[in-house]
Each structure stands twice: as structure tokens, then as C-alpha cells.
Amino acid sequence: MKRPQLTTEPTGLQRQHAAAHCGVSPGHFDRMVCEGTLPAPRALGGVNIWLRPELDAALYAISPKDENGGGTSCDAAFGLS
């Protein structure tokens, strides 16, 4: 039986999709979950899922990288200076 085609973004994301949503590799995603930077998964019928709103909240809670002691430039933010 085929899965229905989604027309909206799912709220629950499996690991690969949760990592992609956060813009990191699955391995880096796992480290961030272990460190507590990102939330732990929820079990849904034996499948680990992450809730998109919880991931978004955790990402917004991370302080911006500010190495200039004040303002941030694109070069400094991306490690180019």
C-alpha cells in the first residue's frame, strides 16, 4: 500500500528529516541531542520522532555567534575573517 502524498509539512520528523530540518548532518544532530542542545525524540508506535516546533524553539534558543564583541558581520559569522 502506497503512502499518501503529503500536502503539508509533517509535525513529527524522523531522524534524517529532523537533521535536515536543522541544517546539520545526522551525526551532528545526534551529538546536539546528546548535549541537550536539541530535544530528545518522542516514541510514536516504536518510531523515534522529533516535533518540528520543538526543534525550531531549540534552534532559536541558540545564541548567535558573535566574535566581534558587538556587531556581527557575515565574514565573522561564517568564519571567513
PDB file as gemmi writes it, atoms N, CA and C in Angstrom:
CRYST1    1.000    1.000    1.000  90.00  90.00  90.00 P 1                      
ATOM      1  N   MET A   1       0.832  -1.177   0.000  1.00  0.00           N  
ATOM      2  CA  MET A   1       0.000   0.000   0.000  1.00  0.00           C  
ATOM      3  C   MET A   1       0.879   1.243   0.000  1.00  0.00           C  
ATOM      4  N   LYS A   2       0.608   2.150  -0.909  1.00  0.00           N  
ATOM      5  CA  LYS A   2       1.392   3.376  -1.011  1.00  0.00           C  
ATOM      6  C   LYS A   2       1.031   4.357   0.100  1.00  0.00           C  
ATOM      7  N   ARG A   3       2.038   5.112   0.518  1.00  0.00           N  
ATOM      8  CA  ARG A   3       1.783   6.182   1.476  1.00  0.00           C  
ATOM      9  C   ARG A   3       1.095   7.330   0.744  1.00  0.00           C  
ATOM     10  N   PRO A   4       0.171   8.007   1.406  1.00  0.00           N  
ATOM     11  CA  PRO A   4      -0.477   9.142   0.746  1.00  0.00           C  
ATOM     12  C   PRO A   4       0.514  10.285   0.546  1.00  0.00           C  
ATOM     13  N   GLN A   5       0.325  11.035  -0.511  1.00  0.00           N  
ATOM     14  CA  GLN A   5       1.175  12.190  -0.799  1.00  0.00           C  
ATOM     15  C   GLN A   5       0.831  13.310   0.179  1.00  0.00           C  
ATOM     16  N   LEU A   6       1.821  13.834   0.871  1.00  0.00           N  
ATOM     17  CA  LEU A   6       1.589  14.906   1.834  1.00  0.00           C  
ATOM     18  C   LEU A   6       1.465  16.240   1.119  1.00  0.00           C  
ATOM     19  N   THR A   7       0.522  17.040   1.580  1.00  0.00           N  
ATOM     20  CA  THR A   7       0.381  18.387   1.030  1.00  0.00           C  
ATOM     21  C   THR A   7       0.807  19.438   2.042  1.00  0.00           C  
ATOM     22  N   THR A   8       1.103  19.013   3.270  1.00  0.00           N  
ATOM     23  CA  THR A   8       1.598  19.915   4.305  1.00  0.00           C  
ATOM     24  C   THR A   8       2.860  19.313   4.902  1.00  0.00           C  
ATOM     25  N   GLU A   9       3.605  20.138   5.595  1.00  0.00           N  
ATOM     26  CA  GLU A   9       4.811  19.658   6.270  1.00  0.00           C  
ATOM     27  C   GLU A   9       4.400  18.869   7.511  1.00  0.00           C  
ATOM     28  N   PRO A  10       4.963  17.686   7.722  1.00  0.00           N  
ATOM     29  CA  PRO A  10       4.608  16.922   8.919  1.00  0.00           C  
ATOM     30  C   PRO A  10       5.147  17.591  10.182  1.00  0.00           C  
ATOM     31  N   THR A  11       4.425  17.448  11.264  1.00  0.00           N  
ATOM     32  CA  THR A  11       4.874  17.984  12.548  1.00  0.00           C  
ATOM     33  C   THR A  11       5.938  17.083  13.154  1.00  0.00           C  
ATOM     34  N   GLY A  12       5.783  15.767  12.998  1.00  0.00           N  
ATOM     35  CA  GLY A  12       6.741  14.804  13.521  1.00  0.00           C  
ATOM     36  C   GLY A  12       7.734  14.400  12.451  1.00  0.00           C  
ATOM     37  N   LEU A  13       9.018  14.475  12.786  1.00  0.00           N  
ATOM     38  CA  LEU A  13      10.079  14.171  11.826  1.00  0.00           C  
ATOM     39  C   LEU A  13      10.942  13.025  12.332  1.00  0.00           C  
ATOM     40  N   GLN A  14      11.231  12.072  11.460  1.00  0.00           N  
ATOM     41  CA  GLN A  14      12.194  11.039  11.800  1.00  0.00           C  
ATOM     42  C   GLN A  14      13.595  11.645  11.735  1.00  0.00           C  
ATOM     43  N   ARG A  15      14.574  10.924  12.259  1.00  0.00           N  
ATOM     44  CA  ARG A  15      15.935  11.437  12.466  1.00  0.00           C  
ATOM     45  C   ARG A  15      16.519  12.126  11.233  1.00  0.00           C  
ATOM     46  N   GLN A  16      16.501  11.470  10.080  1.00  0.00           N  
ATOM     47  CA  GLN A  16      17.105  12.043   8.866  1.00  0.00           C  
ATOM     48  C   GLN A  16      16.459  13.381   8.515  1.00  0.00           C  
ATOM     49  N   HIS A  17      15.130  13.417   8.583  1.00  0.00           N  
ATOM     50  CA  HIS A  17      14.414  14.639   8.235  1.00  0.00           C  
ATOM     51  C   HIS A  17      14.576  15.711   9.309  1.00  0.00           C  
ATOM     52  N   ALA A  18      14.653  15.289  10.566  1.00  0.00           N  
ATOM     53  CA  ALA A  18      14.869  16.245  11.652  1.00  0.00           C  
ATOM     54  C   ALA A  18      16.246  16.901  11.512  1.00  0.00           C  
ATOM     55  N   ALA A  19      17.256  16.102  11.188  1.00  0.00           N  
ATOM     56  CA  ALA A  19      18.598  16.651  10.980  1.00  0.00           C  
ATOM     57  C   ALA A  19      18.599  17.623   9.805  1.00  0.00           C  
ATOM     58  N   ALA A  20      17.958  17.243   8.713  1.00  0.00           N  
ATOM     59  CA  ALA A  20      17.888  18.122   7.542  1.00  0.00           C  
ATOM     60  C   ALA A  20      17.141  19.404   7.876  1.00  0.00           C  
ATOM     61  N   HIS A  21      16.084  19.307   8.657  1.00  0.00           N  
ATOM     62  CA  HIS A  21      15.323  20.489   9.066  1.00  0.00           C  
ATOM     63  C   HIS A  21      16.222  21.458   9.837  1.00  0.00           C  
ATOM     64  N   CYS A  22      17.133  20.907  10.642  1.00  0.00           N  
ATOM     65  CA  CYS A  22      18.055  21.733  11.428  1.00  0.00           C  
ATOM     66  C   CYS A  22      19.271  22.177  10.619  1.00  0.00           C  
ATOM     67  N   GLY A  23      19.441  21.623   9.433  1.00  0.00           N  
ATOM     68  CA  GLY A  23      20.556  22.018   8.579  1.00  0.00           C  
ATOM     69  C   GLY A  23      21.878  21.378   8.945  1.00  0.00           C  
ATOM     70  N   VAL A  24      21.836  20.224   9.599  1.00  0.00           N  
ATOM     71  CA  VAL A  24      23.066  19.546  10.008  1.00  0.00           C  
ATOM     72  C   VAL A  24      23.018  18.084   9.574  1.00  0.00           C  
ATOM     73  N   SER A  25      24.162  17.426   9.625  1.00  0.00           N  
ATOM     74  CA  SER A  25      24.220  16.001   9.289  1.00  0.00           C  
ATOM     75  C   SER A  25      23.553  15.194  10.402  1.00  0.00           C  
ATOM     76  N   PRO A  26      23.117  13.977  10.095  1.00  0.00           N  
ATOM     77  CA  PRO A  26      22.535  13.138  11.148  1.00  0.00           C  
ATOM     78  C   PRO A  26      23.488  12.897  12.324  1.00  0.00           C  
ATOM     79  N   GLY A  27      24.774  12.740  12.054  1.00  0.00           N  
ATOM     80  CA  GLY A  27      25.740  12.536  13.135  1.00  0.00           C  
ATOM     81  C   GLY A  27      25.856  13.751  14.041  1.00  0.00           C  
ATOM     82  N   HIS A  28      25.904  14.940  13.432  1.00  0.00           N  
ATOM     83  CA  HIS A  28      25.976  16.174  14.224  1.00  0.00           C  
ATOM     84  C   HIS A  28      24.667  16.374  14.990  1.00  0.00           C  
ATOM     85  N   PHE A  29      23.564  16.041  14.354  1.00  0.00           N  
ATOM     86  CA  PHE A  29      22.256  16.120  15.005  1.00  0.00           C  
ATOM     87  C   PHE A  29      22.249  15.248  16.262  1.00  0.00           C  
ATOM     88  N   ASP A  30      22.751  14.019  16.148  1.00  0.00           N  
ATOM     89  CA  ASP A  30      22.811  13.110  17.297  1.00  0.00           C  
ATOM     90  C   ASP A  30      23.627  13.711  18.436  1.00  0.00           C  
ATOM     91  N   ARG A  31      24.768  14.331  18.109  1.00  0.00           N  
ATOM     92  CA  ARG A  31      25.604  14.954  19.141  1.00  0.00           C  
ATOM     93  C   ARG A  31      24.854  16.094  19.827  1.00  0.00           C  
ATOM     94  N   MET A  32      24.141  16.892  19.040  1.00  0.00           N  
ATOM     95  CA  MET A  32      23.397  18.019  19.614  1.00  0.00           C  
ATOM     96  C   MET A  32      22.265  17.532  20.523  1.00  0.00           C  
ATOM     97  N   VAL A  33      21.658  16.407  20.184  1.00  0.00           N  
ATOM     98  CA  VAL A  33      20.622  15.821  21.045  1.00  0.00           C  
ATOM     99  C   VAL A  33      21.270  15.317  22.333  1.00  0.00           C  
ATOM    100  N   CYS A  34      22.408  14.626  22.228  1.00  0.00           N  
ATOM    101  CA  CYS A  34      23.107  14.103  23.415  1.00  0.00           C  
ATOM    102  C   CYS A  34      23.562  15.226  24.342  1.00  0.00           C  
ATOM    103  N   GLU A  35      23.990  16.358  23.760  1.00  0.00           N  
ATOM    104  CA  GLU A  35      24.440  17.510  24.548  1.00  0.00           C  
ATOM    105  C   GLU A  35      23.278  18.264  25.179  1.00  0.00           C  
ATOM    106  N   GLY A  36      22.065  18.010  24.713  1.00  0.00           N  
ATOM    107  CA  GLY A  36      20.904  18.721  25.233  1.00  0.00           C  
ATOM    108  C   GLY A  36      20.594  20.007  24.494  1.00  0.00           C  
ATOM    109  N   THR A  37      21.353  20.299  23.429  1.00  0.00           N  
ATOM    110  CA  THR A  37      21.087  21.492  22.627  1.00  0.00           C  
ATOM    111  C   THR A  37      19.774  21.347  21.874  1.00  0.00           C  
ATOM    112  N   LEU A  38      19.502  20.140  21.414  1.00  0.00           N  
ATOM    113  CA  LEU A  38      18.248  19.825  20.728  1.00  0.00           C  
ATOM    114  C   LEU A  38      17.459  18.849  21.589  1.00  0.00           C  
ATOM    115  N   PRO A  39      16.135  18.847  21.460  1.00  0.00           N  
ATOM    116  CA  PRO A  39      15.309  17.983  22.305  1.00  0.00           C  
ATOM    117  C   PRO A  39      15.471  16.502  21.983  1.00  0.00           C  
ATOM    118  N   ALA A  40      15.167  15.687  22.972  1.00  0.00           N  
ATOM    119  CA  ALA A  40      15.158  14.232  22.783  1.00  0.00           C  
ATOM    120  C   ALA A  40      13.938  13.853  21.946  1.00  0.00           C  
ATOM    121  N   PRO A  41      14.006  12.703  21.294  1.00  0.00           N  
ATOM    122  CA  PRO A  41      12.861  12.276  20.482  1.00  0.00           C  
ATOM    123  C   PRO A  41      11.708  11.786  21.346  1.00  0.00           C  
ATOM    124  N   ARG A  42      10.580  11.667  20.707  1.00  0.00           N  
ATOM    125  CA  ARG A  42       9.397  11.042  21.311  1.00  0.00           C  
ATOM    126  C   ARG A  42       9.190   9.713  20.606  1.00  0.00           C  
ATOM    127  N   ALA A  43       8.654   8.738  21.324  1.00  0.00           N  
ATOM    128  CA  ALA A  43       8.371   7.433  20.720  1.00  0.00           C  
ATOM    129  C   ALA A  43       6.929   7.441  20.229  1.00  0.00           C  
ATOM    130  N   LEU A  44       6.757   7.143  18.969  1.00  0.00           N  
ATOM    131  CA  LEU A  44       5.423   7.079  18.376  1.00  0.00           C  
ATOM    132  C   LEU A  44       5.296   5.737  17.671  1.00  0.00           C  
ATOM    133  N   GLY A  45       4.638   4.806  18.321  1.00  0.00           N  
ATOM    134  CA  GLY A  45       4.484   3.481  17.729  1.00  0.00           C  
ATOM    135  C   GLY A  45       5.802   2.787  17.456  1.00  0.00           C  
ATOM    136  N   GLY A  46       6.781   2.975  18.340  1.00  0.00           N  
ATOM    137  CA  GLY A  46       8.077   2.345  18.167  1.00  0.00           C  
ATOM    138  C   GLY A  46       9.030   3.105  17.261  1.00  0.00           C  
ATOM    139  N   VAL A  47       8.616   4.269  16.782  1.00  0.00           N  
ATOM    140  CA  VAL A  47       9.453   5.094  15.908  1.00  0.00           C  
ATOM    141  C   VAL A  47       9.813   6.370  16.660  1.00  0.00           C  
ATOM    142  N   ASN A  48      11.095   6.739  16.652  1.00  0.00           N  
ATOM    143  CA  ASN A  48      11.514   7.996  17.261  1.00  0.00           C  
ATOM    144  C   ASN A  48      11.188   9.143  16.323  1.00  0.00           C  
ATOM    145  N   ILE A  49      10.497  10.150  16.862  1.00  0.00           N  
ATOM    146  CA  ILE A  49      10.213  11.353  16.079  1.00  0.00           C  
ATOM    147  C   ILE A  49      10.554  12.589  16.899  1.00  0.00           C  
ATOM    148  N   TRP A  50      10.875  13.654  16.190  1.00  0.00           N  
ATOM    149  CA  TRP A  50      11.100  14.958  16.791  1.00  0.00           C  
ATOM    150  C   TRP A  50      10.001  15.875  16.293  1.00  0.00           C  
ATOM    151  N   LEU A  51       9.485  16.707  17.186  1.00  0.00           N  
ATOM    152  CA  LEU A  51       8.438  17.641  16.805  1.00  0.00           C  
ATOM    153  C   LEU A  51       9.062  18.904  16.225  1.00  0.00           C  
ATOM    154  N   ARG A  52       8.613  19.272  15.045  1.00  0.00           N  
ATOM    155  CA  ARG A  52       9.151  20.438  14.347  1.00  0.00           C  
ATOM    156  C   ARG A  52       9.131  21.703  15.224  1.00  0.00           C  
ATOM    157  N   PRO A  53       8.016  22.010  15.918  1.00  0.00           N  
ATOM    158  CA  PRO A  53       8.027  23.221  16.751  1.00  0.00           C  
ATOM    159  C   PRO A  53       9.065  23.178  17.874  1.00  0.00           C  
ATOM    160  N   GLU A  54       9.313  21.993  18.444  1.00  0.00           N  
ATOM    161  CA  GLU A  54      10.330  21.881  19.492  1.00  0.00           C  
ATOM    162  C   GLU A  54      11.730  22.076  18.921  1.00  0.00           C  
ATOM    163  N   LEU A  55      11.972  21.550  17.726  1.00  0.00           N  
ATOM    164  CA  LEU A  55      13.267  21.767  17.074  1.00  0.00           C  
ATOM    165  C   LEU A  55      13.463  23.245  16.780  1.00  0.00           C  
ATOM    166  N   ASP A  56      12.417  23.887  16.252  1.00  0.00           N  
ATOM    167  CA  ASP A  56      12.507  25.314  15.943  1.00  0.00           C  
ATOM    168  C   ASP A  56      12.806  26.126  17.198  1.00  0.00           C  
ATOM    169  N   ALA A  57      12.110  25.827  18.292  1.00  0.00           N  
ATOM    170  CA  ALA A  57      12.333  26.552  19.545  1.00  0.00           C  
ATOM    171  C   ALA A  57      13.769  26.367  20.034  1.00  0.00           C  
ATOM    172  N   ALA A  58      14.289  25.150  19.938  1.00  0.00           N  
ATOM    173  CA  ALA A  58      15.665  24.885  20.372  1.00  0.00           C  
ATOM    174  C   ALA A  58      16.665  25.633  19.499  1.00  0.00           C  
ATOM    175  N   LEU A  59      16.418  25.684  18.198  1.00  0.00           N  
ATOM    176  CA  LEU A  59      17.322  26.401  17.302  1.00  0.00           C  
ATOM    177  C   LEU A  59      17.310  27.895  17.587  1.00  0.00           C  
ATOM    178  N   TYR A  60      16.127  28.456  17.812  1.00  0.00           N  
ATOM    179  CA  TYR A  60      16.035  29.888  18.113  1.00  0.00           C  
ATOM    180  C   TYR A  60      16.655  30.227  19.459  1.00  0.00           C  
ATOM    181  N   ALA A  61      16.749  29.260  20.366  1.00  0.00           N  
ATOM    182  CA  ALA A  61      17.331  29.491  21.688  1.00  0.00           C  
ATOM    183  C   ALA A  61      18.857  29.526  21.657  1.00  0.00           C  
ATOM    184  N   ILE A  62      19.463  29.061  20.578  1.00  0.00           N  
ATOM    185  CA  ILE A  62      20.922  29.080  20.461  1.00  0.00           C  
ATOM    186  C   ILE A  62      21.368  30.512  20.206  1.00  0.00           C  
ATOM    187  N   SER A  63      22.320  30.976  21.003  1.00  0.00           N  
ATOM    188  CA  SER A  63      22.816  32.345  20.849  1.00  0.00           C  
ATOM    189  C   SER A  63      23.526  32.510  19.522  1.00  0.00           C  
ATOM    190  N   PRO A  64      23.352  33.682  18.884  1.00  0.00           N  
ATOM    191  CA  PRO A  64      24.084  33.934  17.636  1.00  0.00           C  
ATOM    192  C   PRO A  64      25.588  33.955  17.891  1.00  0.00           C  
ATOM    193  N   LYS A  65      26.332  33.528  16.916  1.00  0.00           N  
ATOM    194  CA  LYS A  65      27.789  33.555  17.013  1.00  0.00           C  
ATOM    195  C   LYS A  65      28.226  35.007  16.898  1.00  0.00           C  
ATOM    196  N   ASP A  66      28.917  35.498  17.903  1.00  0.00           N  
ATOM    197  CA  ASP A  66      29.336  36.895  17.933  1.00  0.00           C  
ATOM    198  C   ASP A  66      30.775  36.956  18.416  1.00  0.00           C  
ATOM    199  N   GLU A  67      31.689  37.005  17.474  1.00  0.00           N  
ATOM    200  CA  GLU A  67      33.104  37.039  17.827  1.00  0.00           C  
ATOM    201  C   GLU A  67      33.683  38.444  17.762  1.00  0.00           C  
ATOM    202  N   ASN A  68      32.868  39.449  17.411  1.00  0.00           N  
ATOM    203  CA  ASN A  68      33.373  40.811  17.253  1.00  0.00           C  
ATOM    204  C   ASN A  68      33.144  41.670  18.483  1.00  0.00           C  
ATOM    205  N   GLY A  69      32.611  41.101  19.559  1.00  0.00           N  
ATOM    206  CA  GLY A  69      32.370  41.881  20.757  1.00  0.00           C  
ATOM    207  C   GLY A  69      31.313  42.952  20.561  1.00  0.00           C  
ATOM    208  N   GLY A  70      30.394  42.744  19.704  1.00  0.00           N  
ATOM    209  CA  GLY A  70      29.338  43.722  19.441  1.00  0.00           C  
ATOM    210  C   GLY A  70      28.538  43.277  18.252  1.00  0.00           C  
ATOM    211  N   GLY A  71      28.750  43.950  17.142  1.00  0.00           N  
ATOM    212  CA  GLY A  71      28.022  43.599  15.929  1.00  0.00           C  
ATOM    213  C   GLY A  71      28.567  42.330  15.308  1.00  0.00           C  
ATOM    214  N   THR A  72      27.787  41.766  14.437  1.00  0.00           N  
ATOM    215  CA  THR A  72      28.249  40.590  13.713  1.00  0.00           C  
ATOM    216  C   THR A  72      28.327  40.918  12.239  1.00  0.00           C  
ATOM    217  N   SER A  73      29.384  40.482  11.599  1.00  0.00           N  
ATOM    218  CA  SER A  73      29.486  40.635  10.152  1.00  0.00           C  
ATOM    219  C   SER A  73      29.321  39.258   9.539  1.00  0.00           C  
ATOM    220  N   CYS A  74      28.948  39.223   8.307  1.00  0.00           N  
ATOM    221  CA  CYS A  74      28.792  37.932   7.628  1.00  0.00           C  
ATOM    222  C   CYS A  74      30.112  37.174   7.619  1.00  0.00           C  
ATOM    223  N   ASP A  75      31.213  37.881   7.386  1.00  0.00           N  
ATOM    224  CA  ASP A  75      32.506  37.206   7.349  1.00  0.00           C  
ATOM    225  C   ASP A  75      32.814  36.535   8.685  1.00  0.00           C  
ATOM    226  N   ALA A  76      32.594  37.240   9.783  1.00  0.00           N  
ATOM    227  CA  ALA A  76      32.883  36.672  11.099  1.00  0.00           C  
ATOM    228  C   ALA A  76      31.923  35.533  11.414  1.00  0.00           C  
ATOM    229  N   ALA A  77      30.660  35.701  11.063  1.00  0.00           N  
ATOM    230  CA  ALA A  77      29.666  34.670  11.361  1.00  0.00           C  
ATOM    231  C   ALA A  77      29.978  33.366  10.652  1.00  0.00           C  
ATOM    232  N   PHE A  78      30.575  33.458   9.458  1.00  0.00           N  
ATOM    233  CA  PHE A  78      30.891  32.254   8.699  1.00  0.00           C  
ATOM    234  C   PHE A  78      32.360  31.868   8.799  1.00  0.00           C  
ATOM    235  N   GLY A  79      33.093  32.495   9.717  1.00  0.00           N  
ATOM    236  CA  GLY A  79      34.479  32.125   9.955  1.00  0.00           C  
ATOM    237  C   GLY A  79      35.427  32.508   8.837  1.00  0.00           C  
ATOM    238  N   LEU A  80      35.091  33.568   8.102  1.00  0.00           N  
ATOM    239  CA  LEU A  80      35.926  33.972   6.975  1.00  0.00           C  
ATOM    240  C   LEU A  80      36.881  35.105   7.323  1.00  0.00           C  
ATOM    241  N   SER A  81      36.767  35.668   8.505  1.00  0.00           N  
ATOM    242  CA  SER A  81      37.658  36.787   8.837  1.00  0.00           C  
ATOM    243  C   SER A  81      38.802  36.327   9.701  1.00  0.00           C  
TER     244      SER A  81                                                      
END                                                                             
